[in-house]
């Protein structure tokens, strides 16, 4: 089985206790050949019109580190920026906070930053273009320290056309009317940010939704340290298949800067069939797309894989991330024990988050003392 480094995993979407999630992740990794994994935090996920600044969201940074520690030395964690208590009109205060946060996250053991600031909802709520000075100190630090960033930028372009967005996606806040930055504006914002910080270790998730603009894609890849994360949305893959004469040579050319990810979660276990289908849906699609020329179906659409050479697949699925990430950063267990206990005091008893925080506080303590094992 081909070795895999899944650089795009989340842990918050479903209400599965953290200790149960460990077992489920391990089963998923064993089944799909995942040797290493990066857990990405989204502490301030968004819904239309506001940012959810509650403790449940803020626990996600802690949770990402917990799973990194559990799966050590093969686990990694990216932190997300928090805006709780900030006056979003105060540029200097926000700038100072973001710089303080990234310095702290790097100091306590995170391996990079997961940014949702390029998502249309988050971008609208914050109100600042990606190249705005409010982010300068943060990006300057990341560039200087070669601290990796993985950003969600935009969404499929049809989400800006109300007639093409179904009710499921509308309910999830994924129709973007004229009050949002356009698809093209978001792409130009990230390119202007890279003009300001051209050496950033900067990856766009979901291909950056750039397959709709070859010109912007080529500009993005012209910077020396940019990379593409290939986790679905499947729309990107189907767009690539519309012009394989262009995209297959592109993928081959940049095969050392394309990295594997699945955007998978700690899916709940209801029954074996449903769980197997949920955990395998995205990973198997990505694997078959790159490694075979077989015809299959994803998201009710038929596709044929591009069948890349084995050495290129090895780069994409494991080697590139393994070389970029190196050894996981050392974890400051005292910080995370204190953080867990602090959040635990503010969480109502008899809730899942109270239980999770109690588990994390105790398990971090056991890890620090060298007597923890989840097996």
C-alpha positions as CSV (number, residue, x, y, z in Angstrom):
1,X,0.0,0.0,0.0
2,X,1.3,3.5,-0.9
3,X,2.5,5.6,2.0
4,X,0.3,8.6,2.8
5,X,0.8,11.8,4.8
6,X,-2.7,13.3,5.2
7,X,-2.1,17.0,5.6
8,X,-5.7,18.1,6.0
9,X,-7.7,16.6,8.8
10,X,-10.3,18.2,11.2
11,X,-11.7,17.1,14.5
12,X,-14.6,19.3,15.3
13,X,-17.4,18.6,12.9
14,X,-19.1,15.7,14.7
15,X,-19.9,15.3,18.3
16,X,-17.6,12.3,18.9
17,X,-15.7,12.2,22.2
18,X,-12.0,12.7,21.9
19,X,-11.0,9.3,23.2
20,X,-13.4,7.5,20.9
21,X,-12.1,9.7,18.1
22,X,-8.6,8.3,18.6
23,X,-9.7,4.8,18.0
24,X,-11.7,5.8,14.9
25,X,-8.9,7.8,13.4
26,X,-6.5,4.9,14.0
27,X,-8.9,2.5,12.2
28,X,-9.2,5.0,9.3
29,X,-5.4,5.4,9.1
30,X,-4.8,1.7,9.1
31,X,-7.3,1.0,6.5
32,X,-6.2,3.8,4.1
33,X,-2.4,3.6,4.6
34,X,-2.0,6.9,6.4
35,X,1.4,7.0,8.1
36,X,1.4,10.6,9.2
37,X,-1.3,13.2,9.7
38,X,-1.8,17.0,10.3
39,X,-4.8,18.1,12.4
40,X,-6.1,21.5,11.5
41,X,-7.9,23.8,13.9
42,X,-10.7,26.2,13.0
43,X,-11.4,28.0,16.2
44,X,-13.6,30.7,14.7
45,X,-15.7,29.0,12.1
46,X,-18.3,31.2,10.4
47,X,-21.9,31.3,9.5
48,X,-23.5,34.1,7.4
49,X,-23.4,37.4,9.0
50,X,-21.3,36.7,12.1
51,X,-18.4,34.8,13.5
52,X,-19.1,32.3,16.2
53,X,-16.9,33.4,19.1
54,X,-17.8,30.8,21.7
55,X,-15.8,28.4,23.8
56,X,-16.6,25.4,21.7
57,X,-14.8,27.0,18.8
58,X,-11.9,28.0,20.9
59,X,-11.5,24.4,22.1
60,X,-10.6,23.4,18.6
61,X,-7.0,24.7,18.8
62,X,-6.6,22.6,21.9
63,X,-8.2,19.5,20.3
64,X,-5.8,19.7,17.3
65,X,-2.8,19.7,19.6
66,X,-4.3,16.8,21.6
67,X,-4.5,14.6,18.5
68,X,-1.0,15.6,17.4
69,X,0.3,14.5,20.8
70,X,-1.7,11.3,20.8
71,X,-0.3,10.2,17.4
72,X,3.2,11.4,18.2
73,X,5.7,11.2,16.6
74,X,3.5,11.0,13.4
75,X,1.1,13.7,14.3
76,X,1.2,17.4,13.5
77,X,-1.1,20.3,14.4
78,X,-1.9,23.7,12.8
79,X,-3.5,26.4,15.0
80,X,-6.1,28.9,13.9
81,X,-6.3,32.6,14.8
82,X,-8.8,33.7,17.4
83,X,-10.6,37.0,17.4
84,X,-12.5,36.7,20.7
85,X,-12.8,40.1,22.4
86,X,-11.1,42.1,19.7
87,X,-12.6,45.3,18.3
88,X,-12.7,44.4,14.6
89,X,-12.4,48.1,13.7
90,X,-9.1,48.5,15.6
91,X,-6.4,47.7,13.1
92,X,-3.5,48.1,15.5
93,X,-5.0,45.9,18.2
94,X,-5.9,43.1,15.8
95,X,-2.4,43.3,14.3
96,X,-0.7,43.1,17.7
97,X,-3.0,40.2,18.7
98,X,-2.4,38.1,15.6
99,X,1.4,38.5,16.0
100,X,1.3,37.6,19.6
101,X,-0.9,34.5,18.8
102,X,1.4,33.2,16.1
103,X,4.5,33.6,18.2
104,X,2.7,31.7,21.1
105,X,1.5,28.9,18.9
106,X,4.9,28.4,17.4
107,X,6.5,28.5,20.9
108,X,4.1,25.9,22.4
109,X,4.4,23.3,19.7
110,X,2.1,23.9,16.7
111,X,3.6,23.1,13.3
112,X,1.9,25.8,11.3
113,X,-1.2,27.9,10.9
114,X,-4.6,27.0,9.3
115,X,-6.3,30.1,8.0
116,X,-10.0,30.4,7.1
117,X,-9.6,34.1,6.5
118,X,-9.8,33.5,2.7
119,X,-13.2,31.8,3.0
120,X,-15.9,34.2,1.7
121,X,-17.9,34.1,4.9
122,X,-14.9,34.8,7.2
123,X,-13.5,37.3,4.8
124,X,-16.8,39.2,4.8
125,X,-17.1,39.1,8.6
126,X,-13.6,40.4,9.2
127,X,-13.9,43.0,6.5
128,X,-10.2,43.1,5.7
129,X,-8.6,42.1,2.3
130,X,-6.0,39.4,2.7
131,X,-3.2,41.9,1.7
132,X,-4.4,44.5,4.3
133,X,-1.9,45.9,6.8
134,X,-3.8,44.3,9.7
135,X,-2.2,41.0,8.7
136,X,1.3,42.3,7.9
137,X,3.0,41.6,11.2
138,X,1.5,38.1,11.2
139,X,2.7,37.2,7.7
140,X,6.0,38.9,8.2
141,X,6.7,36.6,11.1
142,X,5.6,33.5,9.3
143,X,7.7,34.4,6.3
144,X,10.8,35.1,8.4
145,X,10.4,31.9,10.5
146,X,9.3,29.7,7.6
147,X,6.2,28.9,9.6
148,X,3.8,27.0,7.3
149,X,0.4,28.4,6.4
150,X,-2.5,26.5,4.9
151,X,-5.4,28.7,3.7
152,X,-8.9,28.0,2.6
153,X,-9.4,30.5,-0.3
154,X,-12.7,31.2,-1.9
155,X,-15.1,28.3,-2.9
156,X,-16.3,26.9,-6.2
157,X,-17.3,29.8,-8.5
158,X,-20.8,28.6,-8.9
159,X,-21.5,29.5,-5.3
160,X,-21.7,33.1,-6.4
161,X,-24.6,32.2,-8.7
162,X,-27.8,31.8,-6.8
163,X,-29.4,29.7,-9.6
164,X,-26.7,27.1,-9.3
165,X,-26.6,26.7,-5.5
166,X,-28.8,24.1,-4.1
167,X,-30.7,24.3,-0.8
168,X,-28.2,22.2,1.1
169,X,-25.4,24.6,0.4
170,X,-27.5,27.7,0.9
171,X,-28.4,26.4,4.4
172,X,-24.7,26.1,5.1
173,X,-24.1,29.8,4.1
174,X,-22.5,29.0,0.7
175,X,-24.4,31.3,-1.6
176,X,-22.4,34.5,-1.9
177,X,-24.3,37.5,-3.1
178,X,-23.1,41.0,-4.1
179,X,-22.2,41.8,-0.5
180,X,-19.3,39.3,-0.6
181,X,-15.9,39.7,-2.4
182,X,-16.1,38.0,-5.8
183,X,-14.3,34.8,-6.7
184,X,-11.8,36.8,-8.7
185,X,-11.3,39.4,-6.0
186,X,-10.3,36.7,-3.5
187,X,-7.8,35.2,-5.8
188,X,-6.3,38.7,-6.5
189,X,-6.1,39.4,-2.8
190,X,-4.0,36.3,-2.1
191,X,-1.7,37.1,-5.0
192,X,-1.2,40.7,-3.7
193,X,-0.4,39.2,-0.3
194,X,2.2,37.0,-1.9
195,X,3.6,40.1,-3.6
196,X,4.1,41.5,-0.1
197,X,5.5,38.3,1.3
198,X,6.9,36.3,-1.7
199,X,8.8,33.8,0.4
200,X,5.9,32.6,2.5
201,X,5.7,28.8,3.1
202,X,2.1,29.0,1.8
203,X,-0.3,26.3,0.8
204,X,-3.8,26.7,-0.6
205,X,-6.3,24.0,0.4
206,X,-8.7,22.4,-2.2
207,X,-6.3,23.5,-5.1
208,X,-7.2,27.0,-4.0
209,X,-10.2,26.6,-6.3
210,X,-7.7,27.9,-8.9
211,X,-8.4,25.4,-11.7
212,X,-10.9,27.9,-13.0
213,X,-8.1,30.4,-13.7
214,X,-5.0,29.1,-15.3
215,X,-3.5,32.6,-15.3
216,X,-4.0,33.0,-11.5
217,X,-2.8,29.4,-10.9
218,X,0.4,30.1,-12.8
219,X,1.0,33.3,-10.9
220,X,0.4,31.6,-7.6
221,X,2.9,28.9,-8.5
222,X,5.5,31.5,-9.6
223,X,6.3,32.2,-6.0
224,X,9.1,29.9,-4.7
225,X,7.4,28.3,-1.6
226,X,3.7,28.0,-2.7
227,X,2.0,24.7,-2.7
228,X,-1.4,23.1,-3.5
229,X,-3.4,20.8,-1.2
230,X,-5.5,18.5,-3.3
231,X,-8.2,17.5,-0.9
232,X,-11.8,17.7,-2.4
233,X,-14.1,19.7,-3.3
234,X,-14.5,17.4,-6.2
235,X,-15.3,20.3,-8.4
236,X,-11.6,21.0,-8.9
237,X,-10.9,17.5,-10.1
238,X,-13.8,17.6,-12.6
239,X,-12.6,21.0,-13.8
240,X,-9.1,19.6,-14.3
241,X,-10.6,16.7,-16.4
242,X,-12.1,19.2,-18.8
243,X,-8.6,20.0,-20.1
244,X,-6.2,17.2,-19.2
245,X,-3.8,18.3,-22.0
246,X,-3.0,21.3,-19.9
247,X,-3.5,20.1,-16.4
248,X,-1.6,16.7,-16.5
249,X,1.6,18.4,-17.6
250,X,1.0,21.1,-15.0
251,X,0.6,18.5,-12.2
252,X,3.8,16.7,-13.4
253,X,5.7,20.0,-13.5
254,X,4.8,20.9,-10.0
255,X,4.6,17.4,-8.6
256,X,7.1,18.4,-5.8
257,X,4.7,21.2,-4.7
258,X,1.4,19.3,-4.6
259,X,0.5,17.7,-1.3
260,X,-2.1,15.1,-0.2
261,X,-5.1,15.9,2.0
262,X,-8.6,14.6,2.4
263,X,-10.5,17.1,4.6
264,X,-11.6,14.2,6.6
265,X,-13.1,14.3,10.2
266,X,-13.6,12.1,13.2
267,X,-16.7,10.5,11.6
268,X,-19.1,9.0,14.1
269,X,-19.5,5.2,14.1
270,X,-23.2,4.3,13.5
271,X,-22.6,1.1,11.7
272,X,-19.7,-0.5,9.7
273,X,-21.2,0.2,6.3
274,X,-22.0,3.8,6.9
275,X,-18.7,4.5,8.6
276,X,-16.6,2.8,6.0
277,X,-18.4,4.7,3.3
278,X,-17.9,8.1,5.0
279,X,-14.3,7.6,5.9
280,X,-13.3,6.2,2.5
281,X,-15.3,8.6,0.2
282,X,-12.8,11.4,-0.2
283,X,-9.5,9.5,0.3
284,X,-10.4,6.8,-2.2
285,X,-11.5,9.4,-4.8
286,X,-8.2,11.3,-4.5
287,X,-6.2,8.1,-4.7
288,X,-8.0,6.7,-7.7
289,X,-7.9,10.0,-9.5
290,X,-4.1,10.2,-9.3
291,X,-3.0,6.5,-9.4
292,X,-5.4,4.9,-11.9
293,X,-6.9,5.4,-15.3
294,X,-10.1,3.6,-14.2
295,X,-13.6,5.1,-14.5
296,X,-15.4,5.5,-11.2
297,X,-18.1,7.7,-9.6
298,X,-17.7,10.5,-7.1
299,X,-20.5,12.7,-5.8
300,X,-22.8,11.1,-8.4
301,X,-20.5,12.1,-11.3
302,X,-18.4,9.8,-13.4
303,X,-14.7,10.5,-13.8
304,X,-11.6,8.8,-15.2
305,X,-8.3,8.9,-13.3
306,X,-5.2,10.5,-14.8
307,X,-2.8,7.7,-13.8
308,X,0.3,9.6,-12.8
309,X,3.6,7.7,-12.7
310,X,4.4,6.0,-9.4
311,X,7.3,8.3,-8.5
312,X,5.1,11.4,-8.9
313,X,2.3,9.8,-6.8
314,X,4.8,9.0,-4.1
315,X,5.8,12.7,-4.0
316,X,2.2,13.9,-3.8
317,X,0.9,11.4,-1.3
318,X,3.9,11.4,1.1
319,X,7.3,12.7,0.2
320,X,6.5,16.4,-0.3
321,X,4.8,16.9,3.1
322,X,7.3,14.7,4.8
323,X,10.2,16.8,3.5
324,X,8.4,20.1,4.3
325,X,7.2,19.2,7.8
326,X,10.3,17.4,9.2
327,X,10.1,16.4,12.8
328,X,7.0,17.7,14.7
329,X,7.7,20.7,16.9
330,X,8.2,19.8,20.7
331,X,5.0,20.2,22.7
332,X,4.9,22.5,25.8
333,X,2.7,20.1,27.9
334,X,2.5,22.5,30.8
335,X,0.9,25.1,28.6
336,X,-1.8,22.6,27.3
337,X,-2.5,21.2,30.8
338,X,-3.1,24.7,32.1
339,X,-5.2,25.6,29.0
340,X,-7.3,22.5,29.3
341,X,-8.0,23.2,33.0
342,X,-8.7,26.8,32.4
343,X,-11.3,26.0,29.7
344,X,-12.7,23.2,31.9
345,X,-13.6,25.6,34.6
346,X,-15.8,27.6,32.2
347,X,-17.6,24.6,30.7
348,X,-20.9,23.4,32.1
349,X,-20.8,20.0,33.7
350,X,-22.5,17.0,32.0
351,X,-21.6,18.3,28.6
352,X,-19.5,16.6,25.9
353,X,-17.0,19.5,25.9
354,X,-16.6,19.2,29.7
355,X,-15.9,15.5,29.3
356,X,-13.5,16.2,26.4
357,X,-11.6,18.9,28.3
358,X,-11.3,16.6,31.4
359,X,-9.9,13.9,29.2
360,X,-7.5,16.2,27.5
361,X,-6.2,17.7,30.7
362,X,-5.6,14.2,32.2
363,X,-4.1,12.8,29.0
364,X,-1.8,15.8,28.5
365,X,-0.6,15.2,32.1
366,X,0.0,11.5,31.4
367,X,1.9,12.4,28.2
368,X,4.1,14.8,30.1
369,X,4.9,12.1,32.6
370,X,5.6,9.6,29.9
371,X,3.0,7.1,30.9
372,X,0.3,7.6,28.3
373,X,-0.9,5.0,25.7
374,X,-4.1,4.9,23.8
375,X,-3.6,1.4,22.6
